[in-house]
Every structure is written in C-alpha cells, then in structure tokens.
Amino acid sequence: MAKNKRSYSSLSNTENDEVETETTSNSGVERERKYFSSTVNYLHKTIKIGSSLYGIYLLWILFHYFAAHLYIEYCVPKTWTGLIISPFLTGTPHCQGLRWMVYNGGNQINQMWITIGSWICIKLIF
C-alpha cells in the first residue's frame, strides 16, 4: 500500500498557482469585458443619437446625389435620340419621382446648412 500512496502536496501547490493565475487573468478579463461593454454602450448611444439627428440629412444627401445621376441617365440621355425623346420621358412617373427627389433634396440640404450655420452662430455668441 505504501507504493500506491501519492503525495498531493506538489499537486496542491500547482493548483494554487493555477488559481492565482486564473484570478489574475480573470481580473484582466473582467477589465477587458468592462472596457468592451462601455465602448459598445458608447458606440450604441452615438449611433442612436447620430441616426436620429443626422441620419435624415444623410439620407437626403444620398437621395439627392443618386436621384440626380439617375435622372440624367434615364430621363435625359446624352445622345441625339435622348434629345428627341426627353420631352416624352419627362412626364413618366420615374422621371417625375427623380425630379421631386432632386428638388426636395436640394431644399433639405440648404435647410441643413442654414441650421448648422445658425447653431454655430448661437454657440459663438453665447
């Protein structure tokens, strides 16, 4: 029976070292989790505020840009036949919709600049 007895003292020291290492690494992991969590929360809040405040203007800028290019492509082609058929294409629903988006997109972008300029002036004065 003496041969089957094992000494667990060296094993317990190893376990203590592993527990200390796990505790040390767990505190590092906890710090990283907290940092990651706070970063994700900050990004989420920023995106939420940004989408509500600036998302609409960004959409109008994109609509205006793409509608202007699509209008030129589909409603006033750059060929001689495009010159001839453009009066007929102007009344089509897709051309009217694109023209509406270009017109209102331009107005919204102008209003955006007026709003930004007014906000800057208010911040400079007060």
C-alpha positions, -999 to +999 in steps of 0.1 A: +000+000+000+029+023+005+035+022-032+000+034-040+002+064-018+007+096-037+019+129-023-006+156-031+014+184-017+031+192-050-002+189-068-019+213-044+009+239-049+003+237-087-034+241-082-028+272-060-006+286-087-033+279-113-060+295-091-038+326-087-031+327-124-068+323-131-077+351-106-051+374-122-062+366-157-099+368-146-094+403-133-078+412-167-106+396-185-131+415-163-114+447-171-115+439-208-151+430-206-160+462-188-140+483-213-156+464-242-190+468-227-185+505-221-172+510-256-201+492-271-226+512-250-209+544-261-210+534-298-246+524-295-256+557-279-236+576-305-252+557-334-286+561-319-282+599-315-264+602-348-291+583-367-319+604-352-301+638-357-280+634-387-294+603-404-323+621-420-299+647-435-275+620-447-304+602-464-315+634-481-279+639-493-278+603-507-312+606-523-303+639-539-270+626-552-283+593-566-315+608-580-296+635-599-274+609-615-303+585-622-323+614-637-295+622-661-291+585-671-328+576-676-346+608-683-322+629-704-298+606-721-267+621-737-275+611-772-293+627-801-322+603-796-322+613-759-327+649-770-356+638-791-373+615-765-365+636-734-399+656-737-417+623-736-396+609-708-401+639-686-437+630-679-430+594-669-436+585-632-400+575-626-386+608-640-412+628-620-402+610-588-365+615-595-371+652-602-390+655-570-361+639-551-336+662-567-357+694-560-366+685-524-332+670-516-316+703-526-340+722-504-333+700-475-296+703-479-300+741-480-320+740-448-294+718-432-267+744-439-289+771-425-295+751-394-258+743-389-248+780-395-274+792-371-262+767-344-226+778-349-236+815-346-255+808-314-226+789-300-202+818-309-225+845-294-235+827-262 
